[in-house]
Amino acid sequence: MQKRVQLKVVLFISFMLVFNFVIQAQKTYKFETIAGDPLKARIYTLDNGLKVYMTVYKDAPRIQANIAVKVGSKNDPKETTGLAHYFEHMMFKGTPEYGTSDWTKEEPMITAIENLFEKYRVEKDVNKRNELYHLIDSISYEASKIAIPNEYNKLMKAIGSQGTNAGTSNDYTVYVENIPSNQLENWAIIQADRFTHPVLRLFHTELETVYEEKNMSLTNDGRKANEAMMSALYPHHPYGTQTTLGEAEHLKNPSMKNIREFFAKYYVPNNMAVVMSGDFNPDEAILYIDKYLGKLKRGNPQPLVFTPETPIVAPIVKEVVGLEAENIRIAWRFGGANSQDAIMIDMITKMLSNGKAGLIDVNIQQKQKTLDAGAFPYQLSDYSSIVMSGSPKTGQSLDDVKKLLLQQIDSLKKGCFSNTLLQSTINNLKLRELKRYESNSSRVEAMSSSFLNGKPWSKTVNYINDLSKVTKKELIDFANKYLKNNYVIVYKHQGKPEEVAKVSKPAITPIFINRNGESDFLKKIKSNPVQEIKPVFLDYKKDLTIQKIGNTNIYYKSNIENNTFSLYYYFKMGSNNDLMMDLAVSYLDYLGTSKHTLAEINREFYKLACNFNVSTNEDEMYVSVSGLSENMEKALILVEELLSDAKPDQNALDNMVTDILKSRNDVKANQQRNFSALVDYATYGPKSPGKHLLSETELKAIKAEDLVQKIKGLTKYTHEILYYGDMTIANLSAILSKYHKLPVMFIPYSNPVKFTPLETNEEKVFFAQYDSKQSYLQTISKGGIYNEKLIPDVSLYNAYFGGSMNAIVFQELREKRSLAYTARSAYNSPSDIDKYYINTGFIATQNDKVIDALKAYNDLFNNMPESENAFTLAKDAIISKINTERITKMSIIWNYLNAQKFGQTYDIRKDIYNKTATMTLNDVKAFNANYIKNKTKTYVVLGRESEMKFDELGKFGNVKKLSQEDIFGY
């Protein structure tokens, strides 16, 4: 009898489940579409208020799936600024369902930690604060034994997601994923749980990471200048009164209680949107989203109430001092992104600066009157601004730059631009939109921006059309009415800044890393059946066309998506072959021809909605032209005219040389550029690639005519032609034969200068001074020459050890020990068949933790932690990536050329895919033992010399202190 009752219950439950699915499947979902929408987007509003934006783009069996929330740093409580950003970090820490091995045991510990932090944040007595923090630390360590760190990221890896990330700005927070098309339901299950009950676990170690991010910002001159500008533009609005990273004092005194209240207030479905683009069926997708995310409970988020800013009636001057090169910015305040002002300021900034034909481009950039200058719209939800910026030449003051920039505003007010410029701008915006919408991430970005700024999608769809209605007179009237002496100006001076106290970091115990733990939630997600997606490998004989033209090849791929094209002349030579040619193609930016001035050429390219560029690296050079297909022939005629008829201008060359020397001096003030130069020196020795430059004496001796002859001889060198567009190959060949005259015999390339990494056969430390609160560190160990058989092994080792937030390096150095915001490691593959592997480990950490960081890296390299679960995730991620990756469009040609470089006749991903499927953790261990473990290293340290413990550094190897002249070569 009991069995019959149980059977009836089972049948009833089964019936109800089926009945529920049928009811749900029969539910009608209304959606909004906009006539003329190139994306054919659908916009749903679920019963709980959740907005869902969808557009289908089947470039690959993947979906860009973001969740956008209308809350940012402007919504931070005044007493706990930085909260929105910090909470974004905590959204990766899990829920009661995942991220824990036993929520019932963990929950009271987290509650205790929260209560202690509430006492800690109001306590003034230093000793009592230390006691409280010690107690927080001890409970946190015990809680970490129960926690499963990074399980959200493990979930994402398990379903094959890529690009897992999030970002917080003034107005919004966006959570980013790119998932396989067959994992949409699993993604929805995970996100529904994530946005229902996030748990603030591993709180104090993540706080350490936020401290480090804040410390990084303290020496970022661009951020400091921007914050000064915002504070002056918006003195009564949170845009200006608080920053996204928050006040140091607030970060020292966090409130988990405030964070929970913040989540409850703003993270509600009627304040959120799911934004998707990719390969999926919208009718099926909306069922999953409603089934899971439709259960989120509607809230009552209140819009920010703020005091409107009073008009600026006179220039407001701000001064910022920092180590990096001097610059200036000038800004005017306007209405928000959804106001009528947005259209006008967008058009005005294009009249000022569009890269080719704007007033700044023609009157300043092309005439080389400053080192750099430009203008752009800075659009936010509540307010926006027009920002002009500029960097001075040698001997030029910031006020000189200011004068030049304001002269362009005067020219704008006088109407010193043509009606043609307006139509050309519209053509270029249409081109930009065509190219943007070839990307799922760009489609999602457009829809997210519409939602977050409260802008109807119809307004976004019709935006270019609305811009096209703006007349020259309207722009002139607007500029005369609003662009007066009502601006903010920020002078960014170069010099030693005032010492800002870094956010002090209390001593913490490294947390326990439960590397092999796995929640039932993760196990369930991994076991959920999904339809298989099989890989598609390139067949070079079928996927592109190679055709002879004269004595070279055309590599051709048809564009069946839109009417745009990309055409390249591809040279297998670069700066290592010819430094003079490298300089010559840069010089081309400032030259006209016997038929057209420089301004006329740029204006014509802009009118045609086509772009022309010549770019070089150490080994290659590209002459490229791209844009609207209908104008390709006219653009090609211009390109060929420039290459064959460029007219020398000694004054332009002298100016360019002066600017090159100024730029070289400026980069010596930049932390990242110092580090790159130091790493270069440590890797290659005194004769490093970065120091392969024309000297000041050589530069000043060059004649304009010599460089022009270089330009005119460029196409006589061996080169191939690459094309992606909607023209047939027959028509392409005919046009090229008409305009691109090939020599009977190509000139061979000059022999390149070769740079070989130094042998790392003894432990060495290279140190260079940079006055910062944070040191940049890198370990370097030279490996063997390129070996095709190692490709799968390198791929899997990097994924396991240093390639993601699930990798060993991130977990150990950031999650466990809180040593850094950024830490990464890779066994770097050679860029050519005759080059070498190099193993590196990078970390940016505060100066007093340099020794700890280097020791930690050595420990990881020599005693690599082993985890079957982490290995399986890394392995599955590689297989999933290849399963769902589709190499299309121009990328097919680039992939083929790269294969040719390494002597490969087929898609090498086949080898990675097949071998990875058979590999085990023992293979990774063997790779570590053979190529990583106990290998001698070179250590690189860039930091503040007065805070370095050189006696401790000396234990890693002989310390050599290098000057800037040593590492830069000048």
Helices and strands as residue ranges (DSSP letters): H 2-26, E 31-32, E 42-45, E 51-56, E 62-69, G 73-75, H 83-90, H 103-122, H 126-144, H 151-158, E 162-168, E 173-180, G 181-183, H 184-194, H 203-217, H 221-233, H 238-241, H 248-252, H 256-266, G 269-271, E 272-278, H 282-292, G 293-295, E 316-322, E 327-335, H 340-352, H 359-360, I 361-365, E 372-379, E 383-391, H 398-413, H 419-436, H 440-452, H 457-461, H 463-468, H 472-482, E 488-494, H 520-527, H 540-543, E 545-549, E 552-558, E 564-571, H 579-587, G 588-590, H 598-608, E 610-616, E 621-628, G 629-631, H 632-645, H 650-667, H 671-684, G 689-691, H 696-701, H 704-712, G 714-716, E 720-725, H 729-739, E 764-769, E 774-785, G 788-790, H 791-801, H 808-809, I 810-816, E 822-828, E 836-846, G 847-849, H 850-862, H 868-884, H 890-901, H 909-916, H 921-931, E 938-943, G 945-947, H 950-953, E 958-962, H 964-968
